[in-house]
Amino acid sequence: MTTTQRVDIGKQQPNAYKALTALSGEAENNAVSAGLDPLLVELLRIRTSQINGCAFCLRLHTRDALRKGENPDRIAVLPAWRETGYFSDTDRAALGLAEAITLVADGHVGDADYAGAAAVLTDDQVAAVSWIVTVMNAFNRVAITSRYTVA
């Protein structure tokens, strides 16, 4: 961790941060309307934040997931979700797509990753997962760039 003082870009330009927050709310509403479990939405946020190494968002969304009733064991094994029996086919499809979107620099969202998700998820669910993950990636970058503190 750096000790260099950073500009809190959310506070420096609050209208942009408010717009991102509003987009996050819209993405969450769309996910629930598409039939995705709110616990899965939190797991997508956590997994995205794990990949990006965003401690602030990890703490926030882990707390949210637990408060909503998520099983602590599922959170604990989330980085190894492919190796466990804790996750449904819908969870697996969404998590696979989330990882591909988050790791877009490693080869874009490949056809196999997309097809795997599209084979299980409806078009509305694919779109909803994509928006949840896109917004979470943006929040991770805001928190990491601004060095949001985690005591």
N, C-alpha and C positions, 0 to 999 in steps of 0.2 A: 504494500500500500504506500502510496506517495503521501508526503506531508505538504506538498505544494497546494496552496489555496486555490480552489477552483471557483469559477462562476457557476452558480446554481442556475442553469439555463431555464428551468421552469419558473423560477421567481423573476429572473431577468426579463423574460418575455412571457408573462402569464397567460396571455390570450392564446398563444400556441399550445401551452400546456393544457389549458381548459379545453381546447379543441381536441387534443389527444385523449383527454379524459372522457369527453363526450363520445368520441369514436369508440373508445373502449366499452362504454355503456351500450352503445348501439350494437357492437359486435356481440356482446354477451346476450342481449335481448334476442338477436337473430339466432344465436346458438341454441338458446332455450326453445325458441319458436320452431326451430328445425328438429327438435326432439333430442338434443344432446343433454345429457345429465349435467347439472351445474357442478357436480364433483369432478367430472371429466374436464370441464372448462378450467377448473383450478389446477388439475394435473397438467393440462397443456401449458398453463402459465408457469408452473413449477419446472416442468421439463425444459421449456424454452430458456428459462432463467438459469437452470443448471448448465446447459450447454454454453450459454454466454458468460457464466461466472458472475452473475449479478447477485451479490449477497443481500442487498436491500430488498429486491423483489422476491428472492427466495424466502426470506423471513416473512415478508408480508403475505405472500400467497400460501405458504405452508400454514400460517396461523389461520388464514381464511378457510382453507380446506378443512383443517381440524375443527374449526368452529361450525362448519356446515355438516360435519359428521363423517368426514373421510377417515378411512382406516389408516392408522399410523404405519402399519406394515406396508401398505401400498405406496405410501410416500417414501418409506425407507428403501424399497427395492426399485423405485422408479427409474434410476439410471440403468437398471438391468431388466427392464420390463419384458424383454423378449424371452428371458430365461425363467419366467415365473408363470404360475397359473392364476395370478391375481386379477388379470385383465381380460375383459370380454373381447370379442372380435371387433366390436365398435371402438373400444378403447385402443386396441392395437392398431387399427386402421388410422385413427386420429393421431396417435402418438408417432406412427411412422411418417405420416404427412408432416406433422409438426417438426420433426427432426430434419426432414428434407428441406423444408422451407427455411428453417433456422440456419442450416448449413449450406445455404444456396451457393456460397463461394466454392464449395467442394464439388461442383458439377451441376449446378442448377437443380431444379426439382425434376429428377429423372422420370422417364416414362414409366419405369417399373414401380417407382415409389407412388406416382400418381395413380396408376392403374390399380395398385394394391388398395389404395384408399377408396377409389371409385367403385371397386368391386363390392365394398361393404357399405359405404356411406351413400346417402342420397346426394343429389347435386346441391341441395340447400345445406346439407351437413358439410360437404367438401368446402363450400364457400364460407360457411361459418367457422370451421376450423382454420381455414386460411386467414380469415380476418382476425380471429383471436390471436393467432401466432404472429401475424404481421404487427399488430398493435403491441403485443408483448415484447417483440424484438425492439420496437421503437422505445418503449418504456425502459427496457434494459439499457439501451444506449444513452438515454437521458440520465439515468441514475449512475451509470458507470462514468460517463463524461463529467458529470458534476460531482462525482465522488460522494454520493449520498452515504452518510455514515451508518454503520451498524456497530453498536456498542458491544 
